[in-house]
Amino acid sequence: MGEKLTKNDLHQFGDFLLGKIRIMIEQEKVKEEKGITLHWLKGRTVRKILDISPGSLQNLRITGKVRFRKVLGSYYYNKADVDNLFNDQTE
């Protein structure tokens, strides 16, 4: 009932967590290799990809240049639309 936590216990737990993280990373690599990709990107990711401000991203949203969804207070943007911004030569 009054067992103490030892350094060895912490090391074992750390190894366990690292093992789980490695498995998750490997699973993501397999998904990428199989061509499974995300269709929606978070706003922060889109801003980083395009190197734009939050206001510029809002402008893209308002003008309808990128499709979006608002989920639990976060905006998600359609990856294909973001990719197509690079192909749009009209601006």
Protein Blocks (a to p, Z undefined) as FASTA:
>chain_A
ZZccdfklmmmmmmmmmmmmmmmmmmmmmmmmnopacfbdcfklmmmmnopafklmmmmm
mnopaccddeehiacddfklmmmmmmmmkZZ
